[in-house]
Amino acid sequence: MNNEIVNLETEQFVLGSILKKAELLNECKLKVEDFYSAGHQVLYESMLEMQENEWPIEPMSIAQHLGERITDVGGVSYLLQLRAAVPSILTFDFYIERVREASIRRTAVNTLKELLNKSESADNAEQLIATIQESASVLLKEIAPERTFRPIGEILTDHEDRLIERQSKKGLTGVKTGSAVLDRLTGGYQNQDLIIIAARPSVGKTAFMLNDAREAAKSGTVDAVGIISLEMPDLPVSERVLTAEGNIDGMKIRTGFLEDDDWSKYTMSRDMIASLPIYIDDSPGATIQEIRAKVQAFKKKHGRIIIYIDYLQLIHGGKRFGNKTEEVGYISGQLKQIARENDCPVVVISSLSRGVEQRQDKRPMMSDLRESGQIEFDADQIMFLYRDDYYNAESEKKNIVEINVAKGRNTGTGLLEMVYFKNYSKFVDLA
């Protein structure tokens, strides 16, 4: 077999070094399955167990620990040979990397073989592609640089410069939202955060999201805004952004019957919107693996980004799940990983269960998040939108939307109100 994926000599050197100096086991970050030889796997696993039980790691102790299984590793004589064959332990770290690299290569080869077999039994091409993308993502994690402990002094290097920068931003430490009140409360949408915007249908959550996206693009706090619209085609999404920018009645845009003064507003707002770094992907039925790949490419191309997704329950998990709750829980976890991997905020609309309608007080709460309590766990920030006039025709709060920041892992929480001009698909602060 190709020695690039199997190198027994490097495995022998690693194990022999540990037999020569047991303390090296603390520096060995290999997994049992990283060793190709079955005997080496048994030996390494035995070493880990003995370390846990504070047994001395040397040939005779290993023989006592393994008992009759000592033959699986070649006997005591093989252990003595391993130890004697190591001229120096100074290159121990180098050989660890060689073993790890060979293991990753084997995993890649085996993954390709599995995918080839699955290609014959896959229900459809979409499922097969999702499986390939997920496998690639797993392999990329294997070769990613390991994160480990850092001295707090190193972490805080040049920290005063960060404080001065934050001060210059007047508290806006993240990406600007569509509300100055929300910005003051949360500091904006923060990098690596998963933000959930949840509401019942027709409350205005898509308009709220697009309002935020437009302000983010205009603010300069990001280089590009990415909108993944799973529910609406890109043209209606663009038209909503346009009507909000130009204060044009959305019905006039939908019918084409603009009045004379509307045309000037339309021309100005269209030019303004066209100059903004807003990009829309309206691929229907996207899998979470496809979204991950798209966001990675978007990040690589544009730098500082924010991603908006409409909406969570329309994302496909890309593989089989026992039920929808399990699938949504998996997707929310993947969305959080995407935010961290790309160092950007990911803002996602989520629907709510019908349980809201069964209560006298229709204001949403955490338990209403549809299909998964996992969303509550994964999200860094959760906002619920509520319109009293949606349920109560006699409400004094006409066109007023309550935004309840119910969770803010890294930000503040609280309640604010905005005016929703539905005809314009526009939100403005109540003040």
NORURWO-V609302 format. One record per backbone hydrogen bond with DSSP energy under -1.0 kcal/mol. NH is the residue of the N-H (numbers start at 1). CO is the residue of the C=O. Records with the same first field share a line. If there is no record, write none. Layout:
NH = CO / CO
//
This chain:
5 = 2
6 = 2
11 = 7
12 = 8
13 = 9
14 = 10
15 = 11
16 = 12
17 = 13
18 = 14
19 = 15
20 = 16
21 = 17
24 = 21
25 = 22
26 = 23
27 = 24
34 = 31
35 = 32
41 = 37
42 = 38
43 = 39
44 = 40
45 = 41
46 = 42
47 = 43
48 = 44
49 = 45
50 = 46
51 = 47
52 = 48
53 = 49
54 = 51
55 = 50
58 = 56
62 = 58
63 = 59
64 = 60
65 = 61
66 = 62
67 = 63
69 = 66
70 = 67
71 = 68
72 = 69
73 = 70
74 = 71
75 = 70
79 = 75
80 = 76
81 = 77
82 = 78
83 = 79
84 = 80
85 = 81
92 = 89
95 = 91
96 = 92
97 = 93
98 = 94
99 = 95
100 = 96
101 = 97
102 = 98
103 = 99
104 = 100
105 = 101
106 = 102
107 = 103
108 = 104
109 = 105
110 = 106
111 = 107
112 = 108
113 = 109
114 = 110
115 = 111
116 = 112
117 = 113
118 = 114
119 = 115
120 = 117
122 = 118
128 = 124
129 = 125
130 = 126
131 = 127
132 = 128
133 = 129
134 = 130
135 = 131
136 = 132
137 = 133
138 = 134
139 = 135
140 = 136
141 = 137
142 = 138
143 = 139
155 = 151
156 = 152
157 = 154
159 = 156
162 = 158
163 = 159
164 = 160
165 = 161
166 = 162
167 = 163
168 = 164
169 = 165
170 = 167
171 = 166
172 = 169
173 = 171
174 = 187
175 = 189
183 = 179
184 = 180
185 = 181
186 = 182
187 = 183
189 = 175
193 = 190
195 = 346
196 = 381
197 = 348
198 = 383
199 = 350
203 = 200
208 = 204
209 = 205
210 = 206
211 = 207
212 = 208
213 = 209
214 = 210
215 = 211
216 = 212
217 = 213
218 = 214
219 = 215
223 = 304
224 = 304
225 = 277
226 = 306
227 = 279
228 = 308
229 = 281
230 = 310
231 = 310
237 = 233
238 = 234
239 = 235
240 = 236
241 = 237
242 = 238
243 = 239
244 = 240
245 = 241
246 = 242
247 = 243
248 = 243
250 = 423
253 = 249
254 = 250
255 = 251
256 = 252
258 = 256
263 = 259
265 = 261
266 = 262
267 = 263
268 = 264
269 = 265
270 = 266
271 = 267
272 = 268
273 = 269
274 = 270
275 = 271
276 = 273
278 = 276
279 = 225
281 = 227
288 = 316
291 = 287
292 = 288
293 = 289
294 = 290
295 = 291
296 = 292
297 = 293
298 = 294
299 = 295
300 = 296
301 = 297
302 = 298
303 = 299
306 = 224
307 = 345
308 = 226
309 = 347
310 = 228
312 = 349
314 = 311
315 = 312
316 = 286
327 = 323
328 = 324
329 = 325
330 = 326
331 = 327
332 = 328
333 = 329
334 = 330
335 = 331
336 = 332
337 = 333
338 = 334
339 = 335
340 = 336
341 = 337
342 = 338
344 = 339
346 = 193
347 = 307
348 = 195
349 = 309
350 = 197
353 = 368
356 = 353
357 = 354
358 = 355
359 = 356
368 = 365
369 = 366
370 = 351
377 = 373
378 = 374
379 = 375
380 = 194
381 = 194
382 = 407
383 = 196
384 = 404
385 = 198
386 = 402
391 = 388
392 = 388
395 = 392
398 = 396
400 = 397
401 = 418
402 = 386
403 = 416
404 = 384
405 = 414
406 = 382 / 404
407 = 382
409 = 380
412 = 185
414 = 405
416 = 403
418 = 401
419 = 428
420 = 399
421 = 426
422 = 420
424 = 421
426 = 421
428 = 419
430 = 417
//
